[in-house]
């Protein structure tokens, strides 16, 4: 039995067959699903869906791109998240983080506007990290760099996690304590992970950090990471299986067999099969260990 640790079943893509998609997942060997919030509205919908299904759980959070469109004060938004997180079916804060890709790609921001948006994203990320620590909930991180500098968002996320003023001011510096500052005890997962080899090695030094992979690892094309052509398999090979979880990120990133079509939780098995191929281990071992990882990480 597998666990889809990152789904967006409340999105409109599932309006016509949401119940059927969930049923297909459970019939195809999916044990549990974590449904993810991206803003206050979608977080509420995620909680509602989790209340309906015994084996569906919710994460609540504000995606970095949603922070740009919110007019209310950040403190007010986080208070609303706190109330949502009181629900017993909420098992994480997420997805939260930094997304510089969409900010730079947008034509409506000038240079000064981009910096303003990045500042708001950082403030929102820090505020939600503090909420997660206060509530003792794990964190689901979204991190996407700009095309111009494929390292920028990753380095800024690391600096924020380090909670070290020197590190924040000089994101190239490393926290010598070996833990991620005051958040060293907080469980973190980088969802849809696509960091480069060196950044991965840096994260691996911190035992509280996990990595989650989607259907994009089944794609035949190589992935450009930090300016060089790197096969994602090279990254996966150095990450211990005990630090890996599986996800679909549905309705996005359908595996190669369904590429271009809507993704759904039932397809998480194709990511598991590819992971087994890369690791040169059995599907059964991937199934067992990644499921244990997810249950331990989310406490489900």
C-alpha positions in Angstrom: 0.0 0.0 0.0 1.3 3.5 -1.0 0.7 7.0 0.3 0.2 10.0 -1.9 1.7 12.7 0.3 0.8 15.7 -1.9 -2.5 16.0 -3.8 -4.8 18.9 -4.7 -8.1 17.0 -5.0 -10.0 20.1 -4.1 -8.9 21.9 -7.3 -11.5 22.4 -10.0 -9.9 19.7 -12.2 -11.7 17.2 -10.0 -15.1 18.8 -9.8 -16.7 16.3 -12.1 -15.3 13.1 -10.6 -13.6 13.9 -7.3 -15.2 11.0 -5.4 -14.5 8.6 -8.2 -10.8 9.7 -8.3 -10.5 9.0 -4.6 -12.2 5.7 -4.9 -9.9 4.7 -7.8 -6.9 5.5 -5.7 -7.9 3.3 -2.8 -8.8 0.5 -5.1 -5.4 0.7 -6.9 -3.4 0.3 -3.7 -3.2 3.8 -2.2 -3.6 3.6 1.6 -3.8 7.3 2.5 -3.8 10.7 0.8 -2.5 14.0 2.1 -4.5 16.9 0.5 -2.6 20.2 0.4 -3.7 23.8 1.0 -2.4 26.6 -1.2 -4.3 29.5 0.3 -6.9 30.1 2.9 -9.8 29.1 0.6 -8.2 25.9 -0.6 -6.9 25.1 2.9 -10.5 25.2 4.1 -11.6 23.0 1.2 -8.8 20.6 2.1 -9.9 20.3 5.7 -13.5 19.7 4.5 -12.4 16.9 2.2 -10.4 15.3 4.9 -13.4 15.3 7.2 -15.4 13.5 4.6 -12.9 10.6 4.0 -11.3 8.6 6.8 -8.0 8.0 5.0 -7.7 11.5 3.5 -5.7 14.1 5.6 -5.2 17.8 5.2 -2.3 20.3 5.2 -3.1 24.0 5.5 -0.9 26.8 4.2 -0.4 29.7 1.9 1.6 28.9 -1.3 4.2 31.7 -1.9 2.4 32.8 -5.1 -0.9 33.2 -3.2 0.7 35.6 -0.8 1.1 38.1 -3.6 -2.7 38.2 -4.3 -3.8 38.4 -0.7 -4.8 41.9 0.5 -5.3 41.2 4.2 -2.5 41.5 6.7 -0.2 38.5 7.1 -0.8 38.3 10.8 -4.6 37.9 10.2 -4.0 35.2 7.6 -1.8 33.2 9.9 -4.4 33.5 12.7 -7.0 32.0 10.3 -4.5 29.2 9.4 -4.0 28.5 13.1 -7.8 28.0 13.6 -7.9 25.6 10.6 -4.9 23.7 12.0 -6.8 22.9 15.1 -8.8 20.3 13.2 -7.6 16.8 14.1 -7.3 15.8 10.4 -4.7 18.5 9.7 -1.3 16.9 9.8 1.1 19.6 8.4 1.6 23.2 7.4 2.0 23.5 3.7 2.7 24.0 1.0 4.8 27.0 1.9 8.1 28.4 0.8 9.5 30.6 -2.0 8.6 30.7 -5.7 10.8 33.0 -7.8 10.0 31.4 -11.1 6.5 32.8 -11.4 7.4 36.2 -10.1 10.2 36.7 -12.7 8.1 35.3 -15.5 5.2 37.6 -14.8 5.2 40.7 -17.0 3.4 42.9 -14.4 6.4 43.2 -12.0 9.3 45.5 -12.6 12.7 45.1 -10.8 11.5 46.9 -7.7 8.2 45.0 -7.8 10.0 41.7 -7.9 12.0 42.5 -4.8 8.8 43.6 -3.0 7.1 40.3 -3.9 10.1 38.3 -2.8 10.1 40.1 0.5 6.5 39.3 1.1 7.1 35.7 0.2 9.9 35.5 2.7 7.8 37.1 5.4 4.9 34.7 4.8 7.3 31.7 4.8 8.9 32.7 8.1 5.5 33.4 9.7 4.1 30.0 8.7 7.3 28.2 9.8 6.9 29.8 13.2 3.2 28.6 13.3 4.3 25.1 12.4 6.9 25.1 15.2 4.3 26.5 17.7 1.8 23.8 16.7 4.5 21.0 16.5 3.4 20.2 12.9 5.7 19.1 10.1 6.2 21.5 7.1 5.8 20.9 3.4 8.1 23.2 1.4 7.6 24.5 -2.1 10.8 25.8 -3.6 11.1 26.9 -7.2 14.0 29.0 -8.5 14.0 31.6 -11.3 15.2 30.6 -14.7 17.9 33.4 -14.5 19.4 31.9 -11.3 18.5 28.3 -10.7 20.0 28.5 -7.2 18.3 31.6 -5.8 15.2 30.3 -4.1 17.0 27.2 -2.7 19.7 29.3 -1.1 17.1 31.8 0.3 15.0 28.9 1.7 18.1 27.4 3.4 19.0 30.8 4.9 15.6 31.2 6.3 15.5 27.7 7.7 18.9 28.3 9.3 17.5 31.2 11.4 20.9 32.7 11.5 21.3 36.4 10.9 24.7 36.0 9.3 23.3 33.3 7.1 20.3 35.5 6.1 22.6 38.3 5.2 25.0 36.1 3.4 23.1 33.2 2.0 26.3 31.5 0.9 27.4 31.0 4.5 26.6 27.7 6.3 25.3 27.4 9.9 28.2 25.7 11.8 25.9 24.2 14.4 24.9 21.4 12.0 21.2 22.0 12.6 18.8 24.4 11.0 18.8 27.0 13.7 15.8 27.1 16.0 13.8 25.0 13.6 16.3 22.1 13.8 13.6 19.9 15.5 10.9 20.7 13.0 10.3 18.0 10.4 10.5 19.3 6.8 9.9 17.8 3.4 10.9 19.4 0.1 8.0 18.5 -2.1 8.6 17.8 -5.9 12.3 18.1 -5.1 14.5 19.4 -7.8 17.6 20.8 -6.1 21.1 20.1 -7.5 23.6 17.6 -6.2 25.5 20.0 -3.9 22.4 21.4 -2.4 21.1 17.9 -1.8 24.3 17.0 0.0 23.9 20.1 2.2 20.3 19.1 3.1 21.3 15.5 3.8 23.3 16.7 6.8 20.1 17.5 8.6 18.2 14.4 9.6 14.9 16.2 10.0 14.7 16.9 6.2 12.9 14.6 3.8 12.5 14.6 0.0 9.4 13.9 -2.0 9.2 13.0 -5.7 6.5 13.2 -8.3 5.7 11.7 -11.7 8.2 14.0 -13.3 11.0 11.5 -12.3 9.5 9.1 -15.0 10.0 11.7 -17.8 12.5 10.6 -20.5 14.0 14.1 -20.9 16.9 15.2 -18.7 16.2 17.9 -16.1 18.3 21.1 -16.2 19.4 21.7 -12.6 21.5 24.7 -11.6 22.9 25.4 -15.1 24.0 21.8 -15.9 22.3 18.9 -17.5 21.7 16.4 -14.6 19.5 13.4 -14.6 17.2 13.5 -11.5 18.3 9.9 -11.0 21.7 11.1 -9.9 20.1 13.1 -7.1 17.8 10.2 -6.0 20.7 7.8 -5.8 22.4 9.7 -3.0 19.3 10.1 -0.9 18.6 7.2 1.5 15.3 5.6 0.9 14.4 6.3 4.6 14.4 10.0 3.7 12.1 9.7 0.6 8.3 10.0 0.2 6.1 9.7 -2.8 3.5 12.2 -4.2 1.5 13.0 -7.3 1.1 16.8 -6.9 -2.1 16.0 -8.9 -3.6 17.4 -11.0 -0.1 18.3 -12.2 2.9 16.3 -13.3 1.2 13.1 -14.5 3.8 10.3 -15.0 5.1 9.6 -18.5 2.4 7.1 -19.3 -0.2 9.8 -18.9 1.8 12.9 -19.6 -0.3 15.8 -20.8 -3.3 14.5 -19.0 -4.7 15.1 -15.5 -2.8 13.4 -12.8 -4.5 11.6 -9.9 -3.5 9.8 -6.7 -3.9 6.3 -8.3 -0.9 7.1 -10.5 1.5 7.4 -7.5 2.5 3.8 -8.2 4.3 4.8 -11.4 6.6 7.1 -9.4 7.2 4.2 -6.9 8.1 1.9 -9.8 10.6 4.4 -11.2 12.1 4.9 -7.8 12.6 1.2 -7.5 14.2 1.1 -10.9 16.6 4.0 -10.0 17.5 2.5 -6.6 17.7 -1.0 -8.1 15.5 -2.5 -5.4 12.1 -4.1 -5.4 8.8 -2.3 -5.7 7.7 -3.9 -2.5 10.7 -2.4 -0.6 9.9 1.1 -2.0 6.2 0.5 -1.0 7.1 -0.5 2.5 9.7 2.1 3.4 8.1 5.1 1.8 4.8 4.3 3.4 6.5 4.0 6.8 8.3 7.3 6.1 5.1 9.1 5.4 3.2 7.6 8.4 6.1 8.6 10.7 6.5 12.0 9.2 2.8 13.0 9.3 1.9 11.0 12.4 -0.9 9.1 10.6 
